[in-house]
Structure formats: C-alpha cells, structure tokens
Amino acid sequence: MPLLWCSISSHGFGHAAHCTPVLNALGQFLGDLRVVLRTTVPESFFRARLSVPWDYRPAQQDIGCVQNGPLTIDVPATWTALSQFHAGWEARLEAEAKELKSVSPDLVVSDISYLAVAAARAADVPLVCMGSLAWDEIMEAYAKPDNRTHQHILEQMRRCYRSADRIIRLTPAMPLRAFASHDDVGPIIERIEPKTALLRQTIRTPAEDRLVLVGFGGIALTSLPYKQMEEMRGYRFLVDGDLPGQYTRVHSIAGLGLPFMTVLASTDIIMTKPGYSTMVEAVDKRKPVVYVRRNNFGDEQTLVDYLHRYGRGAELPMEDFVSGNWTASLTAACAPPSEPTETPPAAGNSAAAHILLSYLSPPSA
C-alpha cells in the first residue's frame, strides 16, 4: 500500500490546485494509494476535489508572500515573516524530518516547499518537486542586493532546491533555475462538467446576460464596486463570500450549492488576477479572461503570455477595477482575437502522475 507525503504551499489555493488532479490521476494507476497532506490549505478545499484516501496533517510549509488582499503583496511584511521562519530553521527542519520518519512515506512530493525538500533529505525519503514557480525566483525580485538577511534567505532556499533530484515543471512555468533537472509536462487541468443551464436557472439569469465569475483565488477580496456592478446592463456577476447587501446582478457563489470549479466551467467570462490555476483552466475551457495585474509577482507575465497565445483575454487596469469601470475590458475580452490562437498543450496530469508512479511501483520484470 504505497504512501505519499504531499507538502503543499499555502500561499493561496494554486499549489493545492496543482496537486489534486495529479494525485487523482496517480490513484487511477495505484488503487491502494494513500496520501498525507502536509499543508495549512483548509481541509475543505480537498473534500470535493481529492478522490484518493488522504490524511490531513496541518503544518506551515513555507511563507510564500504576505498579502493585503489578492492584489497587493506586502513586501516588508513578507521579509519579516521569512526572517522569523528562517530564524528557527534548524529546529523547524528537525521537527519536520521527525514527522516524516514517524510516517515512513514511500515518496515526498513538494509543491513547492523548500523545507519539505530539506526534511526529505534529512529523513532519507525519496523526493520529487512539482510546480510552476519556486520561492527563490519569486523573492529574488523583492530582495535588496546589500541586505545580508535577504541574500542569506535566498541562498538557503536555493541550497534546498538544488538538493532535489528533479522537478516536474508545469506548463507554463518560471525557469526554476535552482533545480538540477526538469521534467516538463503540460498544464494541470481539472476535468469538470459544466452545468450552465442549472447555474442560469438557479440565479434566474436572462439568456441575453453574460455570466461573469469574479474569482481572485484563495486570498479573499475585501471589497468590490458593487454599486457599479449592479448598474452594468447585460452582465450578471458571481463572487466568492458574503454580499454586503441585496443585489439583482451580483450573486454569491456560497449559496449556489455548486463547487467553485463547476461555476468556473459554467460561466461566460472570468475576471481574476493572473494566477496559474485560473488561467490554465480558462484557456482549457475556452473562457475569455479579464485580468487585473499585480505587477510585481514573478510568474505574472508568463501566465499573461500563455493566455494571449492560447486563449482570449483583456487587461483591466487597477484603477478601473477599483472604480467599477469594467465594461470596455469585458467587451474586449470577448472580441475575437486579431490572429488565430494556437492549440494549447495537452494536459499534463497523466504525465506528472507517471513520473510519481515510477517511484511508487516496482520496475516490471
């Protein structure tokens, strides 16, 4: 009965969204697979998504970035949190390795915690990394060259990543230069059946109105221009969380009884930040995207380029997003592209699962 320890970064839900389709694909090959989830992503995220048997062992795996809402990275607070995380590094590493040894997994998969890499090495457990970004390349953009703490933390991240044998690099991805070997696979996609008719019936949407999912990932928006949204003729908006009042054109996903990914697959337009999971899902499901840039997150341009190469999208400037001046970008996103888009790469779920399978099943005679 193979046991896999899966360390998942808790910076939003994107890293967990990488892992669940791959673990599900791996479960198709190994019917007796068991998984330990090592993360602080809420258990509720996995209940409707993960089909293999799993145990939940919450523990902080990395810092990621400290954010004020989904669109603003608090760089000073991030460095403060990282400094505190690394100040107790040896004790943290010893505790994580001890946990690994107590469970004795057959394989550690890290997306993309460098602590998990170091702990697997200390516990002498086989390790595979997987992801579309790495924290050293993200934090490199925020580091001051003359700040010894910044540079020490970056080098510690890189040293951990360099000790990994390989990384399954998802399409699209940052270069991931710290890793010695890369196995490139296609985008990780969830296979979701749309329920467009049910969604429209549930919120009583006229056929002529377009449904817009306003979804900015696992870090909640603190406010939206609800008044302006209510005045936008021809659109209905679906948002996460509770609404601050009663609206005709704005609806909360929470009361629909449908999983988030089903809502995504059933809407006409997606408004989001450039984040891995939402962008590749939108391209796969042929949904136009209106995106609001953060402008200082390392994989943003890679994802925007992917969207425009294989899908349809339009940028919504931050000032227009805040003020509710959305109509021009919504219209532009739905317009046919000036040049034909390319066929996107095939999903990498099975390819990634096959790489993990090679560690978990004995070689054939």
Helices and strands as residue ranges (DSSP letters): E 3-8, H 14-29, E 34-38, H 43-47, E 54-56, H 75-87, H 89-103, E 107-111, H 114-123, E 127-131, H 135-140, H 148-162, E 167-170, E 182-185, H 196-203, E 210-214, H 226-230, E 235-239, E 250-252, G 253-255, H 260-266, E 269-272, H 276-284, E 289-291, H 300-310, E 313-315, H 318-323, H 327-334, H 349-360
